[in-house]
Amino acid sequence: MKHFTVGPNDAGQRLDRFLAKIAPLLPGTLAQKYIRLKRVRVNGVPGKRDTRLAEGDELAIYIGDEFFNRPDKDNALTGRDMQIDARQRMARSERFGEGVNVDHRR
């Protein structure tokens, strides 16, 4: 668990945008999921994605520490890595018969 206090520069910012700023390795979709699962609390109350933060708000964030590191060449995915991963998933799904269009109109 990590605690953060919203400063004057971050006041008025949406919760999901603030989360992206403090946890740069956290994918946006996973951030939305953690907010939905109430793992992000603002002043002790579960936050909503569009909650506007005010100066002095206390955030308690219950997510893994690995997302709070700064991206570097060892922990950040590049666009090429994501393309390769997508190709591998597509090949795997075709191998197991998923995603194959079958015409049933005979």
N, C-alpha and C positions, 0 to 999 in steps of 0.2 A: 504494500500500500504506500502510496506517495501522497503528500500534502502540498498544496500550492495555495498561495495568497495572491489574488488578482491585484496587480499594480495599476497605477494611473494610465499607463500606456495601453493596457489591455481592457480597460473599462469600456463597456458598450459592445464588446466583441461577442459573437455567438459562441456557445459552448463547443460545438463541433470544430469550429475554426481554431479556438484556443487549444483544443486537444491536439489538433494537427500540428500546431506550433511547438508544443512542449514534448510531444512524442512523435518525432519525425519518421520513425520506422514503422509506425502503426498505420496499416492501410485504412483508407477512409471507410470502406465497408465494415471492417472489423471495429472501427471506432463507433460507427452507428449501432452495431450490435451490442457493444459494451454499454453504450448509453441506454439502449432499450432494455438490457438486462439489469439496469440499475447499479452498475459497477462504478458509475461516476456520480458523485453526490456534490451538490452545491449547498453549502451551509447546512449540511446534515440531511437534506432532502434530495431524493433522486432527481437528477437533472434531465431536461428534455433537450433535444437537438438544437432547437431554436431559442433556448434560454439566453437572454442577454446578461452578460456578467457586469457586475458593478465593482468599483474599487473597494477592496477589503473583503470581497467574497472569499470564503474558504472552500477549496476543492479537495475532496478525498477521492483518490483514483485507485481502484482495485484491479490493476492489470499488471502483467509481467514487466519486470525491470528492463528486459531486452529491448523494448520499444522506445525507451527514453535515451538511448545512445545516439550519438550523431552519426549520420550515414558516412561510411568510408568504403574503400574498395573491397573490403572483406565482408561487409554485412549488407550492402545495398544491392538490390536487383537492378540490372540495366535493362534497357528495352530489348536487347538481344537475348538476355536470359529469359525474359517473359515470352518472347516469340518461340524460343526452343521449348519452353515448358508447355505452351499452348499446342505446339505440334505434337509433343509426346502424349498429351491428354487426348488429342484428336485421334492419333494412331491407336491408342489403347482402347478408346470407345469403339472404333471401327472393328478392331480385332474381336471384341466381345459382342458385336452385333448391335450396339447402341448407336443411335444417330444415323442408321442406315435407312434410307427411304424405300419403303416397299409399296408397290402399287397393288392394291387389293381390288381393283375394278375388273377383274377378268370375267 
